Amino acid sequence: MSMIDYVFQQTIEYIDHIPKSLRKKYGQFFTSTETAIFMAELFEIPRQKSLSILDPGAGSGILSAALIERLQSEPYIEKIDLVCYENDPNILEVLSSNLNWVCQHSKKKVSFQIITDNYILSQMADFNYMLDANPNPRKFDVVIGNPPYMKVAKDAPETLAMPDVCYGAPNLYFLFASMSLFNLRDEGEMVYIIPRSWTSGAYFKKFRQELLSIGALEHIHLFVSRDKVFEKESVLQETIIIKVKKTAYKPDLVTISTTQSNCDFADKTVFEAPYTTVVNGEESYVYLVTNEDEANTLKTLNKFEDTLPSIGLRMKTGLTVDFRNRDSLRDSAEEKAVPLFYSQHIQNGKVVFPVGKKHEYIVTEQSSLLQQNTNYLFVKRFTAKEERRRLQCGVYLASKHPEYTEISTQNKINFICGLRDLPECVVYGLYVLFNSTLYDCYYRILNGSTQVNSTEINAMPVPSMNTIEAMGKELIRVRDMSEESCDNILRSYI
């Protein structure tokens, strides 16, 4: 029996006897054998006699076993030093037993150490270069990891321990990734399986800047299916595998591979994209392009030098959380009631009101729930994974509802504001952009989730205000709100 098969067998027995609720407490999800083997194969093993490995959040030791098994065929390696961090008492016995079995069946000399301390807190002083820090903290040749996926509070000890990479309430997975990069020696390599969410958005900006300033992305692997990454687990997390090298040198190309699930790595598609295409912009976003068409989409739109904020506009999230303001909601118009717009009001490129749905009016004195009745572009915040378009928008014109001075928006839609003193054709020009195939594709590359994030929209490149106005006039002239019509208009300006 192979090392990985033995460890996986023990892992399945553990999973079958430990309630998922208990494992979820630790953010614990186990890697499949195919994924572990693929991750181990990504390393470029240095030509040296001894190799040091770190496996933070080791769990049952699946990743360590996969890497040690891969090293059996490396002619230069004679000795392997493995350090595993794991502080879940329920699995420590399984981990120790698995590693002992691996050592006994290895052709190479393997020594291992299991550290049961908190991985983050135990190295806080070293990471922050504090007075009591170890002047020579241990560094590793390679790090392989499947970190815990669990949000922690903004005042949690782990958050406070890593202020340079934290913003708001972080997730443990990127704290682990940051610490792992710190634990690497120069020119060392790290392979991690982590959620995709870090690649964009304000919450992860400091982490991205840290990661991409001292490391270089060399390989990214994407899974088309969200629910087939972790064996015997029901995980709907958008998960990717990354290989990062701790180096100041940035490669010319990044390899981006894709498979349908965790079981078909032999059938993967591979695309090499320019590093400057994948890692781009002041926000250090990571664009997950998988083919030449997507790369061309980025190249085309990145020619625009403006963003919404730079031309005086901004996308914001709807103001009213309806279930928190039930007493203020109304089903029909009454004195002092104003429209409350939902995603259902966005229909075929326009905002239709009323539509006869429940709670489409609100009566409130809270200024935070009200906005001026002026022109907006409304954009749905949430769409289904299987829907063809991620960006679904509608033009709202204040002139259609002159009886109101104020309106409200439910927080499941976004709106582009700053249009009060601008002609109506600007709203239509924005619609051309965000209803086009190119912008929808751009956003899908930027964000794999089904939620449209206003921060990311505000960072996307847009044409100048004069160009947006001209595109809007053309859309009004042709009177065709279709995606094809928007594509034709946008194409004539790029």
Order of alpha helices (4+ residues) and beta strands (2+ residues): alpha-alpha-alpha-beta-alpha-beta-alpha-beta-alpha-beta-alpha-alpha-beta-alpha-beta-beta-beta-beta-alpha-beta-beta-alpha-beta-beta-beta-beta-beta-beta-beta-beta-beta-beta-beta-alpha-alpha-alpha-alpha-alpha
